[in-house]
Amino acid sequence: MFVFTTTERADLHTAALYAFGEANERLETALTFDDVHARLRSVGWFEPVSDEELDATLSRLRQWGLVDVVQNHAAHYTTAEDYERKNLQYLLTKRGEAAYEGVQHALSVLASSGALQTAVLDAIAERLGELHSLMSSEVASNRRIYTTLMELEGHLDALRTNTKQFNSELQRLLRADQPDLATFQEVKRATVGYLQEFVTNLDQRRHTIQEAVGLVEELGVDALHRHAVAGAELPKLSTSDPEAEWLRHRAAKWAGLRGWFRPVDDAVPRVDELQDIARRAIVQLLRALDRMSDVRRRSTSAAADFRALARWFAASGSEDEAHRLFNAAFGMWPARHAHLAHDDGELISSGESWAQAPPVPVSPLLRSSGRTERVARTGKVRDVEEVRRLRREQARQQRAELEVAWRQLATPGPIRLSGIGELDRDSFHRLLELIGRALTAREDGSGVRRAMTSDGRVEILLRSPHDAATAAVRTPHGVFNGPDFVIDIRTTGSRSRAEEAQ
């Protein structure tokens, strides 16, 4: 089917097939010889093509079963030449249409990138809910059921295709090793954030889809497909019944939906496998980022050191130089305890091998400091009681200052940042730390960001202002200006006035 892409004139053969494909998209099913010649330029072929070359190309396409030729008996011809050029009409066969679509699909896959889209999961849940509502209604239109079912299958196909492409690209990213570490590090960080965003609330979306599938199946999947095939209004262009084949396709699609979210044999849903893959990828990417950061922090790596050492060995002029280089690189110097002697050296002959001589005790201190042990007076133990007292006093003072700062920052309820007025230096820095923690947190459903201090004693609830108002907080070192956030700072065990009123 795709042999036209491997011949010597594959470019011309492909251009001719594209000319037929473009005409087919414009609902022009048949082209004359001149029409094919004229349409080559519209598909990007600008080289001159003789009639003999184009005739040979059309003959090859006919030989491969991609193009068929028919005679046009309905046209009027004025001359014999006009009859020869316009009598024959060329059109794509079923095999030719499949070849054209196959090439188009291959090019689109090469140019596309996969994605994990939570919007697709939400759309699947919405279409299932709509199908349940339509099936429960007595006045539901079969056409509406058909279009909703087609939308559901389209979203499922998009989820499957994008997931496969994204997983393939993710595995290639995990195995890749780019020379531009800065750019590659940014790509991996962005991928980690993307995966974390997808995994968030994935369990809730999966549970919603599972319940929706169960509700539809309670009303009957066969009944759903019967209503849908009635709304499809399939034409009968052949002797075979198209409805039976259509229903088999719908059953296979529904089985695929169950495999993704609610398998019948208590198997693991594919969406769970996708979640596991995403979580493992996050861990692997973070480890890769750590390794890349270590490499960037060091001026060189161990592999680069050994390669440089190998070049130095290769450039050494003699074996003695190579030995000196080896000793300098790996610290293989003569033993520093060689000067130590036995207590009674006269008992050992000077010609006796060191391997046969009795051992000499070596102090462990010789390895770390290069000196042998020396017996001296015991060091005086320093009295640290005064140091402990000063540290305890300092810790109490810091805790007291911290308590004062938290009490000063605690609010009676939600207030504007501009309502704080004036703060001392320490309290102002504590406030900035709390606001910074809150801004890095995610908003909940009501638009509130929550954050706590590291010891868990103070919590801040922050809401972005709906207007463009700015706040001014005065400090001994100047005035701080910024958005007029709505803040609610609470210490452990405290409650806001709004909560007490409720």
Secondary structure, 3 states (H helix, E strand, C coil): CCHHHCCCCHHHHHHHHHHHHHHHHCCCCCECHHHHHHHHHHCCCCCCCCHHHHHHHHHHHHHCCCEEEEECCCCCCCCHHHHHHHCEEEEECHHHHHHHHHHHHHHHHHHCCCCCCHHHHHHHHHHHHHHHHHHHCCCCCHHHHHHHHHHHHHHHHHHHHHHHHHHHHHHHHHHCCCCCHHHHHHHHHHHHHHHHHHHCCHHHHHHHHHHHHHHHHHHCHHHHHHHHHHHHCCCCCCCCCHHHHHHHHHHHHHHHHHHHHCCCCCCCCHHHHHHHHHHHHHHHHHHHHHHHHHHHHCCCCHHHHHHHHHHHHHHCCCHHHHHHHHHHHHCCCCCCCCCCCCCCHHHCCCCCCCCCCCCCCCCCHHHHHCCCCCCCCCCCCCCCHHHHHHHHHHHHHHHHHHHHHHHHHCCCCCEEHHHCCECCHHHHHHHHHHHHHHHCCCECCCCEEEEECCCCCEEEEEECCCCCCEEEEEECCEEEEEECCEEEEEECCCCCHHHHHC
